[in-house]
Amino acid sequence: MPKSEDVSLHLRCPDLDDSRLQSVTYDLTRSLQEQSFGTVKLAQEPVQPGMKGDPVTIGTIILTLIGSGGVAVKLIDNLRPYFERKPKLSVELSRPDGKKFVLEAESISTKQLRETSQMLNRFLES
């Protein structure tokens, strides 16, 4: 994956309202920032006249990933605790070229970890 290409990570969970989903998003953002992923920031909406504060896109994080070796495994390792707490949580990664990759709790089981990591790695590198 080229260094200049951002990946959007969008969280979805039918069990969480917008406020709780954004809280999970903030928590995951902090967790990812502690790792060596590159730049990790909350996605921002365009500023509307009369709005106060920084408008964020609920449930969305922008990742500028650096390096390819092990990034997929590290990303899945960071997501695993969130999937374990919220089994209906899904994560959609999308690239600027429109390609998408969806991770769901059942695809992160120990049995599926290797295959999922390989698929995610191909998505990130292609």
Secondary structure, DSSP 8 states (H G I E B T S, - for coil): --TT--EEEEEE-TTS-HHHHHHHHHHHHHHHHTTTSEEEEEEE----TT--S--EEEEEEEEEE--STTHHHHHHHHHHHHHHH-TT-EEEEE-TTS-EEEEEGGGGSHHHHHHHHHHHHHHHH-
